[in-house]
Amino acid sequence: MRHKIKNLRWLLLVFFVIAMIFNYIDRSSLSIALSLISSEFHLNAALAGVISSCFFWTYTFMQLPAGWLVKKLQPRKTISIALIGWGIVQALTAVAASFNVFMWFRLLLGIFEGPVQVAMNTSTLRWLRKDERGRASTIIDSGGPLGSAIGSLLVTGLIIWLGTWHAAFIFLGCITILIGILAMVFIRNNPADHPAITEEESTYLADGVAEEEKAEEQLAKEGTKDLTINVFKRLSPWMLLVAFAAYDAVQYGLLTWGPYYISQSLHVSFGITGVASMIVYLGGFVGEMVVGQAADRWRRSGTSPNIVMRSLFIIAGAGVIITTLLLNVVSSVAVAIGLLTVACFFTRWGGLYWSVPQMIVKRGNMPSLSGAMNFAGNVMGILIPIIVGAIVEVSGGSFTGVFILFAGCGVVMALSSAFINYTSKGKLNAAAAATTNDAVTA
């Protein structure tokens, strides 16, 4: 490839968004088809919760070795293999003839999708400058709600057109395989190795890496050891894990059970459910775009990162609390869908959490903290679908307890975010390092 592309890093970012879109199309395909699959396999709400949860069992487990895997294979191979693998599994899921076989395919899907976002966020360390990553993290993560929105309409349309969810799953799997092949062709681990990058952009990015590495060398001289275990001796990383878990609890609750609530509780037809779900998830996409731009612009104005990030996360938590509680007192279908959309809008402000690791730990520990963060969040992916299914089953189909649960998660999200120090990577002076090596600090 001889043609040089200006601002190639942003084109790579677009590719990452496309990968995330298909990541969430594959995930949301089950939530859209859940009522059909439940009918085919004779599942009640509790078992439907289990089948929605099982993907996250292996997906969450994969967050533990994800950082190591990305370091071993590098982002390019990790992303490519994952995309091709999950595309194959998505297509094979269509041949599942029983509840047990379907579960096994969902478990396998979680294995392949597990390390993808960690690999993408690790790639941005070299492909984006420090002051660009807040916006980039939300842009990449915005592929989630955008994929859910597109998937809602696409999967609904494919099922109506093809007459079965089986054919729709095969179609989606084949497209994902093609995206994986393109990833191997287009992605490079190091910007300087990409044949399409301009010399100016390569130098710009290399200078940014050099500046960060120099700053971290200075931190090391002042007594901070670059060990993962030291990261978790501080309060901020733990609060990040708690906050991210609360965010994912609401996010995955809306993702796995949102369409079911719309169709069953609001009594909306299958076709309209797809359209309504698209509107709800588009609200999340808009929310992530808004908060990413707001965070970067506010910080560039010279405002302290602590004020910026704490304010935005507290507002997000308050938005989740208010909208989910209001869902229990409205009777209009249109108003309920509107509230779900606003709830998704504020929930997806949590995509900004992906920019936090580079603020509170050094570059070498970013993959490990990102993997731990994704692990903590996706523990909720395991629990929430099952908990929601159990609440709905026990309450005779009511979602009142579910929305109270989501409001509680909004409280945890806001409070935990307020305890994170967004300006410290654990810097210790020599004297302090000698006396506080085992102390827990903020």
N, C-alpha and C positions, 0 to 999 in steps of 0.2 A: 504494500500500500504506500504509494508515493505522495498522494495528496495530503496536504497538511490541513488540519481543522483547528480554527481558532476557538479558544475556550473549550477544549475537548473535555475538560473535567466535568462540565455541566452536561455534556452529552452522555458521559458515563453515568452521571447521576440520573438522567432520564431512563437509562437502561435499568438501573437498580430499581427505579420506581415501577417499571414494567414487570420486572421479576417479582416485586412485592405484590403487584396487582394480581398476577397469576397465583401467587402464594395464597392470597385471600379468596380468589375465585374458587380455588380448589377446596378451601375450608368452608366457604359459605354455600357451596353446592349441596352439602349435606343438610344445612339448616333450611334451605329452600325446599329440598326434596324430602324433608323429615316426615311430613304428614303422609306422603306416598310410601316411603320406606317403612314407616311404622305400620301402615295398613297392610303392606305386603308381608312383613315378618310378624304381624300381630303383636305389636309392642304397646304397652301402656306408657304413661308419661314418665314413670320412674326408669323403665328400660330405655326409653328414648333418651333420657338424660345420660345413661351409661354409654350408649352408642355415640353420643355427642362428645362425651368426655374421653373416650379411649384413645383418640388421636393424641391428646395431650399427655398421656402416660409416657409414651416413648419420646414425644417432642420435648417434654420437660427433662427427661433423663438425658437427652442429648445436649442440653445446655451445660452439663457438668464437664464433658470432654470437648465442648465446642471451641473454647479458647485454645486448648492444646492442638486440636485438629486443624484449626486455621493457621496456627504457627507452623505445623508440620506440612500441610499441603499448600498453604498460601491461599489467599482469597479466590484467585482465578479458578483453580482446580476444585476447590470446595464448592463454589457456587455452581459451576458447570455440572459436576457429578450429581449434586443435590437436585438440580432442576430436571435432569434426564431421569434420575431415579424416581422422583416423585411423579413425573409424568407417566412413566410406565405403570407405577402402582395405581395411580388414579384411573387409568384405562382398565386395568385388571379388576378393580373394584366392581366394575359393571357386571362381571360374571359371577359375583358372589350369589350363591343360591340359598344361603341360610344366614341367620343372625351371627353365628359363630365365625363363619368364613368372612363375613363383612367386617367384623371386629378385627380380625387378623390383618386384613388389608389396611384398615385405618391405623393400626399400630405401626405397620411398616411405613405408611405415609409419614407418620410423625418422625421416624428415624431420619428420613431423607430431608424433610423440611427443617429439622432442628437447628443445624449450624448456619443457615443462610444469612439471617440478619446480623449475627455476630461477624460473619465474614465481610458483609457489606460495610458495617461500621468500622471494622478494622481497616478496610481498604481506604476509607476517607482520611485516615491519618496521613497518607502520602499524597492522596489525590486532591485534598482540600486544605487551605490554610486555616489556622485556628479560628479566625474571626468569621469564617464561612460555614463552620460546622453546625452551629445552632440551627440555622436555616436549613442546611442540608439534612440534618437528622430528622427534622419534621417532614421535609419533602419526601425522603425515603419512606418514613413510617406512614406518610399519607397514602402510600400505595395500598395500605390495609383497608381503610374505609372506602377508598376509590375502587379497589378490587371487590369489596363487599357490595358496593352499589352496582358496579357493572355486572358482577356475578349474579346479583338478584334478578336483574332484567334478562341477562344472557341465559342463565340456567332455566329460568321460567319459560323464556321463549323457545329454547331448545327442546324442553320437555313437551311443550304444547305442539311444536312443529314436528318433532320426531316421534311423539306419542309415548315416550318412556324415558325414565331417568337413566336407564342403562346406557342408551345411545348417547345421551348428553355427557355422561362421565367419560366415555371413550373419546369423544370429540375433544373435550377439554384436556385429557391426558396427552393426546397427540400434539396439540398446540404447545403444551408445556415442554415436551421433548424438543421441539424445534427451537424454543427459547434457550434451552440448555446448550444446544449446539452453537447457537449464535454467541452465547456467553464465552465459550472457549475461544471463539474466533476474535471477539472484540476486546475482552477484558485483558489488562496487563497488571501485574502486581506493582511494578515500579513505573511511574509516569515516563521516565527517560527511555524505557524499553518500548514504548508504544510508537509504531511507525507513523502514526498520524499526528503526533503532538508537535507543536511549534517549539522552536528553541527558546522563545521568550517565555512561554508557559512552563516549559520544563524547568527553566532557571528560577522562575517565580515560585514554583512549588518546592524545588530543592532548597531554596533560601529559607522558606518557611519551616521546613523540616530541620534545617541546621540551627535556626534560631531557637526552636523548641528543645532540641537536644542540648544546646549550649546552656539553656536555662536549667534543664534538669541535671546537667553535670554540676552546676553551681549548687543545686539543692543537695546533691550527693556529698559534695565537699563540706556542706554545713551540717552533715550528720544524719541525713535521711537515707536509710537503706532501701533499695529498690526490690523489696521482697513482698510477695502477695500477702503473706501472713501479717505484715505490718499494716497493710491497707485495712484489714478488718480489726485492728486494734483501735480504730477511730470510730466515732459515732456516725459521721456523715454517710459512709457507705452502707451501714446498716439501715439508716433511715431511708436511703434511696431504695433499698430492697423492699422495705415495708410499703413505701409510697407506690412503688411500681406494682407491687402485688395488688394493692387496692385498686389502682387504675385498671389492671388487667381483669380483675374480678368483674367490674362493671362492663368493660369492653367485651369480654368473652361471653358475659351474660346476655348482652344485647345481640352479639353475633350469633350465638347458638340457639337462643330462644326468641329473639325478636320476631322473625317471620311466623313462628308458631303462635305467639301471642296475638299478632295481627289477624291471622286466619281463624284461630279458634276462639279467642276471647272477644275480638271485635267483630267476628262473624263476617269476614271478608273473603271473597272468592279467591281461588288459586292464582288466577291471572292478575287480579288487582293487588294481591299480596306481594307479588314480585315488584310491581310498580311502587307500592308504598314502602317496601323495604329499601328499594333504591333511593328514594327520597330521604329516608332516615339515615342511611349510610353516607349519602352525599353531604349531609349536615356535618358528619364527622370529618370528611375530607376538607370542607371549607374551614372547619375549626382548626385543623392542623396547619393549613396554609396561613391562617390569620395569626396564630400564636407564634409560628416560626418567624414570620416577618416582624411581628411586634417585639419579640425578644431580641433579635439582632439589632433592630433600629434603636431600641431603648438602651441597649448596652453601648452602642456606638456613640450615644449622646453623652457618655461619661458617667451614667448612673451605675452605682455599685451592683455587681451581679447578684448579691444577696437580696437587694431590694427588688430587682427585676424578676428573678426566678421565684422568690417566695410570693410576691404579689400575684404573679400569673397563676401559680399552682393553687393558691388559696381561692382565687376567683373561680378557677376550674372546679374545685371541690364544692364550692357554694352553689355553682350552677347545677352540678349533678344532684346535690341534696334537694334543691327546690323543685327541679323538674320531675324527679322520680317520685317525690311525695305527692305532687299535684296529680300524677297519673292515677292515684287511688281515689280521687274525688271528681274526676270528669266522666261524663257519659257520652259525649260526642266522639264519633270515630275520627273526624277530621282534627279535632282538638288533641285527641290522644296521639295521633300520628305526628302532629306538630310538636307536642311535648317530647315524644321520643326523638324527634329530629334535633331539638335543642339539647336534650340530654346527651345525644351522641356528639353534638358540636362541642360541648364542654368536656366530655369524657376524653375526646381525642386530643385535647390540649396536652394530655399525658405523653403524647409522642415526643414532647420536648425533653422528657427524661433521658432520651438517648443521647442528648448533648451533655448531660451532667457528668458521666465518667471522666471525660477529658478535662473537666474543670477541677475534679477532686482527687484524681490519681495521676501518676506519671504514665507516659506513653507505654512503657513495658508492661504495665498492669491493666491497661485498658481491656484487652481481650478477656482476661480473667474476671474483671468486674462486670463487663458486659454479659458474659456467660452466666455469672451468678445472678445478675439482675434479671435476665431473661428466664432463668430457672425459677426464681422467686415469683415472678409474674405468672409463669405458666403452671405453677402449682395451683393457682386459682383456675387455670384452664381445666385442670383435672377435677377440682372440687365443685366449681360453680355449676356446670351443667347437671351434675348429679344432685346437688343441693336444690337447684331450681326445679328439677324434675320431681324430687321428693316433695317439695312444698306444694307444687301444683297438684300432684296426685293426692296428697293428704287433705288438701283444702278443697277438693272437688273441682279443680280447674281454675281456682282463683289465683291471681298474680299479686294480690295485696301484700303478702309477706315478702314476695320477691322484691318489690319496689322499696319496701322498708329496708331490706338488706342492702340494696344498691345505695340508698341514702347514707347508711352507716359507712359504707366503703368510701363515699365522698368525704365524710368527716375524717377518716383515717388518712386519706390522700392529702387533704389540706394540712392537717396537723404534722404529719411526718415530714412533708416538704419544708415546713417552717423550721425544722430542726437541722436541716442540711446547711453546712457552711460551703457556699459555692465559690469561695475565694482561696481555699486552702487545699494544697496537695499533700499536706502532712509535713510541711517544713518544720524542722527542729534545729535550733542552734546547737553547737557542739556540747555546751554545758547541759542543756536540757536533754539532749540525746543520751548522755551518760547516766542521768538520774531518772529519766521517765521512759526508759525503753519498754517497760511492761505496762505503762499506764494507758488507760483509754482516754483519748482526747477527741474533741469535736473536729 
